[in-house]
Amino acid sequence: MRAGSTISNKIKEEAAAEEDENSIAEQEEALVALIEHRTKEVEQLGNRISYYKSQLDEAKKRLHDSQSKLALLRGRHNTTFTNASLASKSVKVDQRSTPECINGGSKMKPLSKTELVIPSVNPKISQPIKLPGSSAKTTISLEASPASNRAMNVRAEASHRTSSNPEVVETKDREGLKGKQKEHKELIPLVRNSSSLTKIGSYSSNHISSQHKRKLRSLAVCPVNDHLFVTSALDGIVHLWQIQARGSSASFLSSTDCVSAVERRWPEDIAWHPHGNSLFCAYTADAGDSQISVLNFNKTQLRGRLTYLVDKPHVKGIINSIIFMPWENTCFVTGGSDHAVVLWDERDENLWKPKSLHRNLHSSAVMGVAGMHQKQVILSAGADKRIIGFDVNVGRADFKHQIESKCMSVLPNPCDFNLFMVQTGAHEKQLRLYDIRLRHTELHSFGWKQESSDSQSALINQAWSPDGLYLSSGSADPVIHIFDIRYNARKPCQSIQAHQKRVFKAVWHYSLPLLISISSDLQIGLHKKYI
């Protein structure tokens, strides 16, 4: 009996020990889960703190701007009041000294009063840009009034029927452009927060011949005059187009041979000057060729319209990307196959001074460059799978990030100044979103499955919608893919059958419900959204 009792006690002890071990394991698992939960809670609170700090800074800036405008307005009001008093006295004197004979008598004819105009804080001034063509003139208004724009559109289309090459279009001056400041909007909290797929609407497509003899390479909408856009192709020709009928069609305006001076190469990439009066083209550094050309639309004569910058800072290979920085000082950046990122500062008209920012931070070709809006940081994306943010003021890299596939372009969001997109070579994860404040943290990735081939082309480019919520992308298939950054899945929210062959690029028009695309089928697609 004692032996049986001993065995029973041992079994009970083992069961109790096993129960204790299970209890400890359960407690440990519960604590691990609790720690994970509280870690996420801390991260979320930290993100909220960062968000409200940035909001506070923006609110302070807006308050300061409003106070400055009020002080400026008061100062102008006082000056105008004094001038008005003097003008009123002058008018009274003129009225007393201007007789007129009526029915044999003499009466005083009052002179019409001089109209006193109080200028606005940010006056809009227009200056003409001359384009090549006949003597017919077309004026395209950039005033804010929709009614005024519609009236000008009618006049522009009527004038175009008499001449296919308008000579004059209007654009804003430098001061007007400097006064137009973009406002930061917080879009990052919206990334991946929706599980529902929302289409942005149906499109009707119209295709026109690009009039290029070889495959198209680039497409860019004028940043100042929303009626104009340009295309370039492997034939070295740059075509200027004018949008008609609110995006239903486009008319051909002019053609310029923009091949490089030595090797007669086509532009690898193009960028509008922020003032909208000229186009910059990037070429190659091989064989001592010209690296940058400037197509000046103010020049009426073909000779002298295209000039080449003297400096040649890139040492070899193709210059893959050129883009102007969104800063107060006018400058642009180029990235090349020689691993270099070069900043070009404007010193005078047609005088640009290049400065090599870095040549060794990338170990392969720099495929894309861009500038952040809120601070002077230049992003570069390379075939070496690196993403680098370079602080121009400090003169060194602000951050470096390595991913698992090559990078082919980089594109900042137009509304949220902390958000940017990187195009990669990974299938079904071609597009990645990043917050520059979190540096190495990927916010979201999405992409598409290619049907035509397995290769990823650096010629396939993306574009942000004006509200910063959507991305459009060309593809190796004849399709435009559209992505909603709020959608938590990786697939497109919409795909538009756009062309007969691969789509290189589709850009959003910033004032019309319109997508403009180019394709290797040598067609330009105008895809108008139903409203």
Beta strands, then each sheet from edge to edge (+ up, - down):
strand 1: 99-102
strand 2: 105-108
strand 3: 126-130
strand 4: 168-172
strand 5: 203-209
strand 6: 216-221
strand 7: 228-233
strand 8: 237-244
strand 9: 249-257
strand 10: 269-272
strand 11: 278-282
strand 12: 292-296
strand 13: 306-308
strand 14: 319-324
strand 15: 331-336
strand 16: 341-348
strand 17: 351-358
strand 18: 366-371
strand 19: 377-382
strand 20: 386-391
strand 21: 396-402
strand 22: 407-412
strand 23: 419-424
strand 24: 431-435
strand 25: 442-446
strand 26: 462-464
strand 27: 470-473
strand 28: 479-484
strand 29: 494-497
strand 30: 503-508
strand 31: 514-519
strand 32: 523-529
sheet 1: 1+ 2-
sheet 2: 3+ 4-
sheet 3: 5+ 32- 31+ 30-
sheet 4: 6+ 7- 8+ 9-
sheet 5: 10+ 11- 12+ 13-
sheet 6: 14+ 15- 16+ 17-
sheet 7: 18+ 19- 20+ 21-
sheet 8: 22+ 23- 24+ 25-
sheet 9: 26+ 27- 28+ 29-
end
